Amino acid sequence: MHTAHRENVTATLIVAAPAARVFAVLADPTTHSAIDGTGWVQDAADRAPLTEVGQVFRMDMDHPRQVNGYYKVANQVHVLDPPRAIGWRTGEEKDDGHLEFGGWSWSYELVPLGPSETEVTLVYDWSAVPQHIRDHVGFPPFGPDHLTNSLQHLAELVAVASSDSTNK
C-alpha cells in the first residue's frame, strides 16, 4: 500500500520479523543497495552501522541523469530511535568537506505487531526542497512503486537474515 501527498509519499508493509531485526538491517548501510527499489544505490562508501543522530554515511550511486551516471551522496542521520524509527536526509559533500542537503529525507517507522511481525512505513519527504531544486528535479524522482519495491526488498533481506541466524 502506498499513498502520495503533495510533498511526501509513503508505503507500508507488514514484515515477518521482530522490529529489532528489521531495524538492524536498516541501520546497516551495506544493505541499502539491496533494499533500494530503483537500482540507483550501488554500494556503501561508509560501512559502519548507523548508531547516532548526526552520523554521516556516504553511498555510491548510479543514475542516468547524472554526468557519467555515477555520483556519491552524503546522508546524515536525523532520526534514530531503535527499534522504532530511523531516517536520514540526503545531500552531497563539497570539495571542502562541507555537507549540503537538498531538502529531501527518507525515514522508516517500525511498529511491532507482536514478537515476529512489524509494520514498516517508509516515508520519502521533499517538503524542505527549495523551489530552484524543484524546478530542476521533478518530485518524487521515481515512480509510485519505488517505496513498495523497497519495502518488499527489505522484507526479503530480513527473512534471509532470520534464516541465517537460525541456521548457525
KEGU-589599 format. One record per residue (C-alpha): residue in three letters; x, y, z. Coordinates in steps of 0.001 Angstrom, whole numbers, padded with zeros to 6 digits, always signed. Example, Ala and Ser with C-alpha at 12.3 -4.5 7.8 and 13.67 -1.06 7.14 Angstrom:
BEGIN
ALA+012300-004500+007800;SER+013670-001060+007140;
END
This chain:
BEGIN
MET+000000+000000+000000;HIS+001311+003473-000799;THR-000057+006975-000515;ALA+001100+010206-002078;HIS+000700+013704-000733;ARG+001904+016940-002211;GLU+005304+016801-000529;ASN+005783+013194+000534;VAL+004981+009666-000433;THR+004625+006710+001903;ALA+004309+002955+001695;THR+003554+000423+004417;LEU+004208-003311+004596;ILE+003973-005905+007346;VAL+007314-007698+007659;ALA+007523-011153+009247;ALA+010272-010321+011735;PRO+010722-008561+015069;ALA+011237-004798+014929;ALA+014788-005097+016298;ARG+015808-007340+013398;VAL+014219-005004+010827;PHE+015911-002023+012461;ALA+019305-003764+012401;VAL+019036-004292+008634;LEU+018053-000637+008085;ALA+020897+000588+010316;ASP+023438-001285+008160;PRO+024426+000907+005176;THR+025792-002149+003351;THR+022199-003403+002910;HIS+020858-000215+001328;SER+021725-001138-002268;ALA+019756-004384-001874;ILE+016802-002525-000308;ASP+016676+000240-002951;GLY+013768-000185-005347;THR+015251+001952-008156;GLY+018678+000392-008637;TRP+020352+003786-008135;VAL+022085+002888-004844;GLN+025245+000954-005698;ASP+027386+000497-002596;ALA+028062+001899+000850;ALA+031193+004044+000883;ASP+030851+004208+004693;ARG+030113+000771+006118;ALA+029753+001438+009871;PRO+026302+000764+011356;LEU+024128+003817+011961;THR+024246+004469+015702;GLU+023642+008176+016341;VAL+021832+011267+015132;GLY+024218+013417+013098;GLN+026205+010451+011779;VAL+027094+010811+008091;PHE+027261+007876+005711;ARG+028074+008070+002027;MET+026690+005949-000788;ASP+027902+005344-004331;MET+025074+005959-006774;ASP+024278+005439-010444;HIS+021600+007459-012230;PRO+021239+008098-015966;ARG+020585+011828-015444;GLN+023988+012351-013797;VAL+027189+013109-015691;ASN+028770+009705-016425;GLY+025942+008193-014357;TYR+027987+007762-011185;TYR+027992+010075-008187;LYS+028142+009980-004387;VAL+025607+011133-001855;ALA+026222+012031+001774;ASN+023385+011048+004096;GLN+023027+012401+007604;VAL+021018+010501+010205;HIS+018329+012790+011621;VAL+016095+010196+013306;LEU+017369+007281+015369;ASP+015071+005627+017885;PRO+015904+001894+017969;PRO+013928-000173+017145;ARG+011083+002211+016271;ALA+012427+004741+013770;ILE+015410+005590+011590;GLY+015817+008285+008969;TRP+018330+010377+007071;ARG+018475+013398+004849;THR+020373+013168+001591;GLY+022837+015632+000144;GLU+026342+015942-001159;GLU+029781+016618+000203;LYS+031521+019594-001377;ASP+035251+019623-002206;ASP+035964+021482+001045;GLY+034165+018785+003086;HIS+031071+020928+003693;LEU+027799+018980+003542;GLU+024918+020455+001575;PHE+021445+018927+001717;GLY+018749+019252-000917;GLY+015744+019166+001391;TRP+014561+015576+000988;SER+014697+012755+003503;TRP+013986+009067+003952;SER+012539+007604+007129;TYR+011267+004273+008340;GLU+008730+003922+011133;LEU+008520+000475+012742;VAL+005531-000672+014792;PRO+005824-004104+016451;LEU+002684-006177+015857;GLY+003857-008974+018133;PRO+007054-010917+018661;SER+007512-011820+014989;GLU+005784-009135+012909;THR+006491-005460+012314;GLU+004536-002860+010386;VAL+007101-000812+008455;THR+006229+002546+006911;LEU+008700+004162+004530;VAL+008354+007921+004021;TYR+010101+009930+001311;ASP+009631+013619+002135;TRP+010656+016555-000030;SER+008844+019324+001867;ALA+012109+021213+002580;VAL+013321+021241-001048;PRO+013858+024816-002297;GLN+011953+025874-005401;HIS+015081+026144-007606;ILE+015803+022442-006989;ARG+012133+021523-007547;ASP+012320+023302-010896;HIS+015318+021145-011895;VAL+014272+017807-010373;GLY+010719+016516-010524;PHE+009484+015208-007172;PRO+009297+012439-006455;PRO+012087+011492-008884;PHE+010874+007883-009155;GLY+007657+006018-009856;PRO+004992+005288-007239;ASP+006049+001654-006827;HIS+009587+002504-005702;LEU+008740+002609-001999;THR+006664-000577-002158;ASN+009508-002336-004002;SER+011975-001117-001375;LEU+009831-002468+001466;GLN+009491-005826-000299;HIS+013290-005957-000713;LEU+013658-005119+002994;ALA+011271-007955+003924;GLU+013309-010381+001787;LEU+016595-009268+003390;VAL+015150-009604+006883;ALA+013901-013108+006033;VAL+017393-014093+004833;ALA+018939-012575+007978;SER+016437-014513+010094;SER+017185-017831+008406;ASP+020954-017178+008628;SER+020727-016581+012367;THR+018620-019690+012994;ASN+020894-021902+010882;LYS+024010-021081+012913;
END
